[in-house]
């Protein structure tokens, strides 16, 4: 988070051993990107790329509805908990796609709720290739409830400003998406308008201090390729690069579709660890997925992360086939 606040001095505890201090230091580096990152983290984005790119809207051959729940770092108090619901569909006659999404993300004393409407234009640039341009516009509400936290400096009254503080602002995302039956890549940016949530001053002993909190642009670049092995086996390799300012994080995953029914995948996340994911294609409409990840080494102290997702595809009576496996 881009939250600037007056630093507090903590009393030195001579009884604290070096081991917990080292653990705290390592965890602080692990959390650096999470602190800078204001958008939720997802593992199951492979099965619903609309969560990271509005240009994905309408690129499936159906109205695609998806809902996900994520419980991150279960051993870490105040860790993120995210709920997300989205819908998108094509309007083939006009080469358009449309979509809507709602999310709630809670981390510590911060609660974020947002809703968006999206529109995309899908251009056929060759018999095999299609190019989609998309944007979404919505409102995002931030709430800060610092009365739920413990304070180390009783002389610092900054928390009074953020007790039950909330603000709703306009939010704009945009992206592009290029795809064939077996290859795709996309690029998107969230928070293009970089709305300001907090810009306030408060009194301290001997003067004033300030709190500034802005939405920062988040960049996403995804590229993937599917390889048809035989009728019972499809292999997909996917890479996602995320950026917030000069901070970068990459996810590399390898996924297999077995007998057109079960996806199994493994992924590695730079600077953190890795995890597993799976999705069961119950029938031509219903999909159910689950993912688990955990940090490597001492980062295991954060605990694992669980994420579940349910997808429902609604298609015309003329379209009875399972959607192209490229779309995961």
N, C-alpha and C positions, 0 to 999 in steps of 0.2 A: 504494500500500500504506500502511496505517496503521502503519508501522514507525517507532518513535521510538527513536533511538540517539544517543549522545553525538557531537556534531559534531567532525570532525577538522580540524586546521589544516594547510593545504598551503603549502609553501614557494613564494614568488613566483619565477617564471621570467622573467627580464628578456628572454630571447631570444624569447619567444612574441609574435607580432605581434597586432595588434588584430583582424584578420580571423577567425582561428580562435576568438578569444574571442566575437566577435559570433555566429558559427555556433553555438558551444556555448550561448550565451544563448538563441538562438531555438529550438534543439532542446530545451533544458530546458523551455521553455514548452509545446512540442509534447508532451513526455512527461509533463507534470503530470497530465493526466487518466489517462494510462496507469498512472502510479504510484499514483494514488488508486484506480484501477479494479483490483479483484482478479479479476473474472470475465474470461474470454477475450473477445476481440473476434471477431465473425463478419461476413463479407460475405454468405454464402449462407443467412442465417437466413430469407430470403424463401421458400425452398424447404423449410424445416424449422423452423417457428416453435416447435416443441417445445423447442429449445435455449434459448429465452428465456422461455417461458411454459408451465408444466405444465398449464394449462387447455386448451391446444391438443390434448392427448392424447385420441384417440378421435374427433376431429372430421372425419377423413377417412373415406371409405367403404371402408377396407381396413386391414390391418395394414401400417403404414408403417415400413420399416427404412431408416436413413440412416447414412452414415459420411462423415466429412470430415477432411481434413488441411490445416493452415494453416501457412505459413512466412512470418512477418511481418518486414518491414524487413530484407531479405536482406543489406544492406551494413552493418548495425549489429551488432557482436559482442554475443552474449548476448540478442538479440531474441527475442520469444516464438515458440514452436513449439507448436501445439495439435493434438491428435487427439481426435475425438469420435465415439461410436457411440450411436445411440438407436433405440428401437422403441416404437411405441404403436399401439393398436387399439381399436375400439369393442366394447362388449357391448350391442347394441341392445335386447335384451330387457329389460335393467335400466336403460337410459339412462345407462350408465357408459362410461368410457374408462379404460384402464390403460396404463402405460408403464414403461420402464426405460432408463437411460442410464449411460454410462461415459465419462469424459474424463481426459485427461492434458494438462497445460499446463506448459511449461518456459520460464522467463525468468530469465536470469542464473544466479545460484546457487540459485534457488528452483525446486523441482519439486513440482507439485500433481497428485494423483490422487484422483478422486472417483467414487462410484457411487450411483445413486438408483433408488428405486421410486416410481411416481406413480399417482394415482387422480383421476379427474374425474367430475363429474356433469353431464349434458347435459340441459338443460330446454328444451322447445319452448314458447316464449312467444307465438307467433302462427304462422299458416300459413307465414310467410316467415322469421321470426326465431328463432334459437336462442341460448341463454345457457349457457355452460359455467363451472363452478367447479372449480378443480384445485389439488392440492398434491402435493409430492413430498418424500420424506424419505430421507436417505442419510448416508453417512460421507464425510468429506473428509480427506485426509492431506496435510500440508505437510512438505516436507523442505528444509532449508537446508544447503548445502555451501559455506561461505565459504572453505574451504581451496582452492577453485578460483579465488579472486579475488586480485588484487594489492592490497597494503595500502600506504597512504601514510604512516601513522603507526605506526612500529614500537613505540611506547610504549603503544599502545591494544590491550588484550588482549580486547576484546569479541568478536573473531572466534572465540576459543577456545570461547565458549559456543555458537556456532552452527555449529561444525564437525560435520557429520553429525547435526544436530539434526532430530528429526521428532516430529510429534504428529498423532493422528487424533481428530477431533471430530464430533459430530452436526451435521447441516446440514439446514435446512428452507426450502423455497420455497413460494410460493402465487401464484395469479393468477385472473383472470377473462377470458373471451373471448366476445364477442358477434359473431354473423355471420349473413349471408344468402348468397344465391348470388353476389352481386356486391359486397358490402361487409363489412368486418370491423374491429373494433377490440378491443384487449386491453390489460390492465394487469397487471403482475406484479412481485413483489419477491423477491429472493433473499437468503439468509442472515438469515432473520427472527430467529433466536435469537442472532445476533451472537456466535458462539463465540469464545473467547479461545485463541489459538495459543501465544503466548509472554507470560510475565510474570515476568521474572527480573532479578536484580541481579548486578553483578560489581564487583570491586575495581578502583579506579584510584588513581593517585598522589594522596594527600591525601583519600581518601574512597571513595565508591561511585557507580555510575551504574546505569541500568536500561534494559532493552529491553522494549517492550510492542508486541504485534502482535495485533490483533483482526480478525475478519471484519466487514466493514461491509455494511449493507443496500444493495443495488443496485436501482434502479427502472427498469422498462421500460414504455413506453407506445407502442403501435403502432396505426396507423390506415391503412386502404387502401381503394381503390375501383377496381373493374374496369369498363371500358366496352366493350361489344360493338360493334365497328365493322361487321364482316361475317363471313362464314363462315371467312375466312382471316386475320382480324386482330382481336386483342384487346389493349386498352391497359390497363395497371395503373399507378396512382400510389400510392406508399407513403411513409409517414413514420414514423420510429422515433426516439423521444426516450429517451435514457439519462441516469440521474442517479446520482451517488454523493455523498451529503451535499448540499452546495450547488453541486457541479460538474455542469454539464449538457453534453450533446453530442447533436446531432441529425443524422440521416441522411435525406436526401430522394432518392427514386429514381423513375425512370420506366422501365417495362418493357413489352415487347410480345411477344405470342405470335403466331407466324407459322405459318399452316396447321396449327395444333394440334400442331406438332412442335418448334419452336425458340423458346426464350425469349431475347431480347436486352434488356439493360438498362444503364442508366447511373445512377450515384449520386454525390451530393456529401455529404461529411462535414464538419460545421461545425468550424472551427479546424484542419483538417488538409489535406484535398484531395479527391480523388474517385477513381472507378474504373469498371470495366466488369464485367459479368457475363453469363454465358450458360448455358443449360441445354438439352440435347438430350433429348427424349422419344423414346427408342429404340423402345419398344413400350408396351403397356398396363401393363407391370410395371416396366421399367427406365428410370431417369433418370440422366444424367451431366451435372454442372455444373462450371464453372470461373469464377473471379473474379480480377481483378488490380486493385490500387489503388496509388497513389503520392501522396506529399505534394506540396503546391504550393510553388513558389518554392524557397527554400533548404532546405525540408524534404525535398527530393529526396535530400539527402545520407543520409537514413535508408535509402534503397533501396526497391524495390517490395515488394509483398506478393502472394504466390500462394496461392490456396485452391482445392482441388478437393473435389467431393462426389459420392457415388454413392447413389442411392436405389432401393429395391426395394419395390414394393407387392404384397402378397399378398391376393387377394380371393376371395370365394366363386365357384364355377362359374357361379352365376346372374348375377353382376355382371361383365360383360365390357366395359363402357365405360371410356374414359379418365376419370379423376377430374376433377370440376368444375374448370375453369381458375382459379376464385377461389383455390384452395388453392396455386397456384404449385408 
